[in-house]
Amino acid sequence: MEIIAFDKPVSSEQALAWGLATKVVEDGRALEEAWKMARELAKTSLHSFGWCKQLLTDSFHTAFEASNERERLGLSSCAGHRDGQEG
């Protein structure tokens, strides 16, 4: 709300402190770091990652009980997936 109300620039350090960013890198290294993160992510189960993203997104507008049921379905789906079997 403070960002919207006062319309002031937010430094990278402040964004990190406020939880708006997860990492700060040196100037000119953002794209390199983004590719590094993408390569790491590509080594993981995209099926599980997709479920995690969907569950997180849904959690903002879904009742607690319904979220728990969706999480149960996601865990079951991930455990039954070939990536889950390998893991």
Residue frames relative to the residue before (quaternion, step in Angstrom):
aa qw qx qy qz dx dy dz
M 1.0000 0.0000 0.0000 0.0000 0.00 0.00 0.00
E 0.6260 0.5528 -0.3363 0.4351 3.56 1.02 -0.79
I 0.6278 0.5359 -0.3344 0.4548 3.58 0.99 -0.80
I 0.6865 0.4739 -0.2777 0.4765 3.57 0.90 -0.93
A 0.6868 0.5200 -0.2902 0.4168 3.57 0.85 -0.99
F 0.8028 0.3051 -0.1500 0.4898 3.57 0.82 -0.96
D 0.2592 -0.8216 0.4800 0.1656 3.59 1.30 -0.16
K 0.3953 0.6944 -0.5000 0.3339 3.58 0.92 0.94
P 0.5714 -0.5787 0.4426 0.3778 3.58 -1.11 0.58
V 0.2637 -0.7384 0.6018 0.1522 3.55 -1.17 0.66
S 0.3800 -0.7255 0.5244 0.2329 3.59 -0.74 1.02
S 0.6377 -0.5269 0.3854 0.4088 3.55 -1.20 0.39
E 0.6342 0.5292 -0.3316 0.4559 3.59 1.02 -0.74
Q 0.6628 0.4906 -0.3059 0.4758 3.59 0.99 -0.83
A 0.6242 0.5317 -0.3362 0.4633 3.59 1.00 -0.79
L 0.6433 0.5105 -0.3139 0.4765 3.57 1.03 -0.78
A 0.6682 0.5055 -0.2936 0.4602 3.58 0.91 -0.93
W 0.7110 0.4483 -0.2515 0.4800 3.60 1.01 -0.79
G 0.5139 -0.6606 0.4127 0.3593 3.60 1.23 -0.16
L 0.4581 0.6800 -0.4497 0.3543 3.58 1.24 0.35
A 0.7457 0.2050 -0.1299 0.6205 3.56 1.31 -0.34
T 0.3398 -0.7485 0.5319 0.2037 3.56 -1.15 0.53
K 0.7957 0.1040 -0.0371 0.5956 3.56 1.25 -0.31
V 0.1454 -0.7438 0.6448 0.0993 3.54 -1.20 0.67
V 0.0826 -0.7961 0.5992 0.0209 3.56 -0.88 0.99
E 0.6667 -0.4972 0.3721 0.4121 3.55 -1.28 0.32
D 0.6431 -0.5158 0.3969 0.4035 3.57 -1.20 0.55
G 0.8150 0.2550 -0.2098 0.4762 3.53 -1.02 0.88
R 0.6748 0.5043 -0.2952 0.4508 3.62 1.24 -0.07
A 0.4034 0.7533 -0.4545 0.2514 3.60 1.27 -0.03
L 0.6782 0.4823 -0.3044 0.4635 3.60 0.84 -0.91
E 0.6286 0.5304 -0.3280 0.4647 3.59 0.96 -0.82
E 0.6795 0.4805 -0.2835 0.4765 3.59 0.93 -0.90
A 0.6252 0.5357 -0.3376 0.4562 3.58 1.03 -0.76
W 0.6551 0.4947 -0.3105 0.4793 3.60 0.98 -0.81
K 0.6157 0.5405 -0.3403 0.4615 3.58 1.03 -0.76
M 0.6679 0.4888 -0.2937 0.4783 3.57 0.93 -0.90
A 0.6427 0.5274 -0.3200 0.4543 3.59 0.98 -0.83
R 0.6452 0.5097 -0.3232 0.4684 3.60 0.99 -0.79
E 0.6403 0.5123 -0.3221 0.4730 3.59 1.01 -0.77
L 0.6570 0.5130 -0.3011 0.4632 3.55 0.95 -0.89
A 0.6430 0.5407 -0.3186 0.4389 3.59 1.01 -0.79
K 0.6215 0.5410 -0.3396 0.4535 3.60 1.20 -0.38
T 0.6534 0.5187 -0.3097 0.4562 3.58 1.23 -0.33
S 0.6481 -0.4964 0.3967 0.4198 3.55 -1.31 0.01
L 0.3174 -0.7570 0.5414 0.1820 3.56 -0.53 1.14
H 0.5650 0.5822 -0.3813 0.4431 3.58 1.17 -0.52
S 0.6924 0.4586 -0.2706 0.4869 3.60 0.84 -0.96
F 0.6306 0.5352 -0.3286 0.4560 3.56 0.99 -0.83
G 0.6442 0.5262 -0.3161 0.4562 3.57 0.98 -0.85
W 0.6448 0.5071 -0.3151 0.4774 3.56 0.98 -0.84
C 0.6505 0.5193 -0.3238 0.4498 3.60 0.90 -0.89
K 0.6536 0.5095 -0.3148 0.4627 3.59 0.91 -0.88
Q 0.6808 0.4912 -0.2940 0.4569 3.57 0.89 -0.93
L 0.6518 0.5136 -0.3167 0.4594 3.60 0.94 -0.85
L 0.6525 0.5064 -0.3156 0.4671 3.58 0.97 -0.82
T 0.6586 0.5044 -0.3061 0.4671 3.58 0.91 -0.90
D 0.6804 0.4968 -0.2851 0.4571 3.57 0.90 -0.94
S 0.6012 0.6158 -0.3604 0.3597 3.60 1.04 -0.72
F 0.6215 0.5706 -0.3424 0.4134 3.60 1.14 -0.50
H 0.8092 0.2008 -0.0988 0.5433 3.59 1.16 -0.46
T 0.6090 0.5294 -0.3527 0.4737 3.57 1.20 0.49
A 0.5324 -0.6280 0.4638 0.3271 3.57 -1.01 0.81
F 0.6680 -0.5375 0.3485 0.3787 3.56 -1.16 0.69
E 0.6785 0.4979 -0.2973 0.4511 3.59 0.83 -0.98
A 0.6619 0.4904 -0.3013 0.4802 3.58 0.97 -0.85
S 0.6201 0.5336 -0.3383 0.4651 3.59 1.05 -0.72
N 0.6425 0.5205 -0.3220 0.4610 3.57 0.98 -0.82
E 0.6522 0.5042 -0.3158 0.4698 3.57 0.98 -0.80
R 0.6440 0.5070 -0.3205 0.4748 3.60 0.97 -0.82
E 0.6397 0.5174 -0.3293 0.4633 3.59 0.99 -0.78
R 0.6224 0.5335 -0.3337 0.4655 3.58 1.03 -0.80
L 0.6561 0.5014 -0.3043 0.4749 3.58 0.96 -0.87
G 0.6511 0.5250 -0.3070 0.4541 3.57 1.00 -0.84
L 0.6507 0.5087 -0.3144 0.4679 3.57 0.95 -0.87
S 0.6497 0.5130 -0.3073 0.4694 3.55 0.98 -0.85
S 0.6544 0.5137 -0.3037 0.4644 3.56 0.95 -0.90
C 0.6875 0.4859 -0.2843 0.4588 3.58 0.90 -0.92
A 0.6518 0.5128 -0.3148 0.4616 3.58 1.01 -0.80
G 0.7078 0.4557 -0.2560 0.4752 3.58 1.09 -0.70
H 0.5544 0.6127 -0.3843 0.4119 3.57 1.25 -0.32
R 0.6358 -0.5520 0.3711 0.3915 3.60 -1.11 0.57
D 0.6208 0.5298 -0.3474 0.4619 3.60 1.07 -0.67
G 0.6517 0.5085 -0.3052 0.4729 3.58 1.03 -0.80
Q 0.6315 0.5260 -0.3263 0.4670 3.56 1.03 -0.74
E 0.6606 0.4981 -0.3009 0.4743 3.57 1.01 -0.85
G 0.6675 0.5176 -0.2967 0.4455 3.58 0.99 -0.91
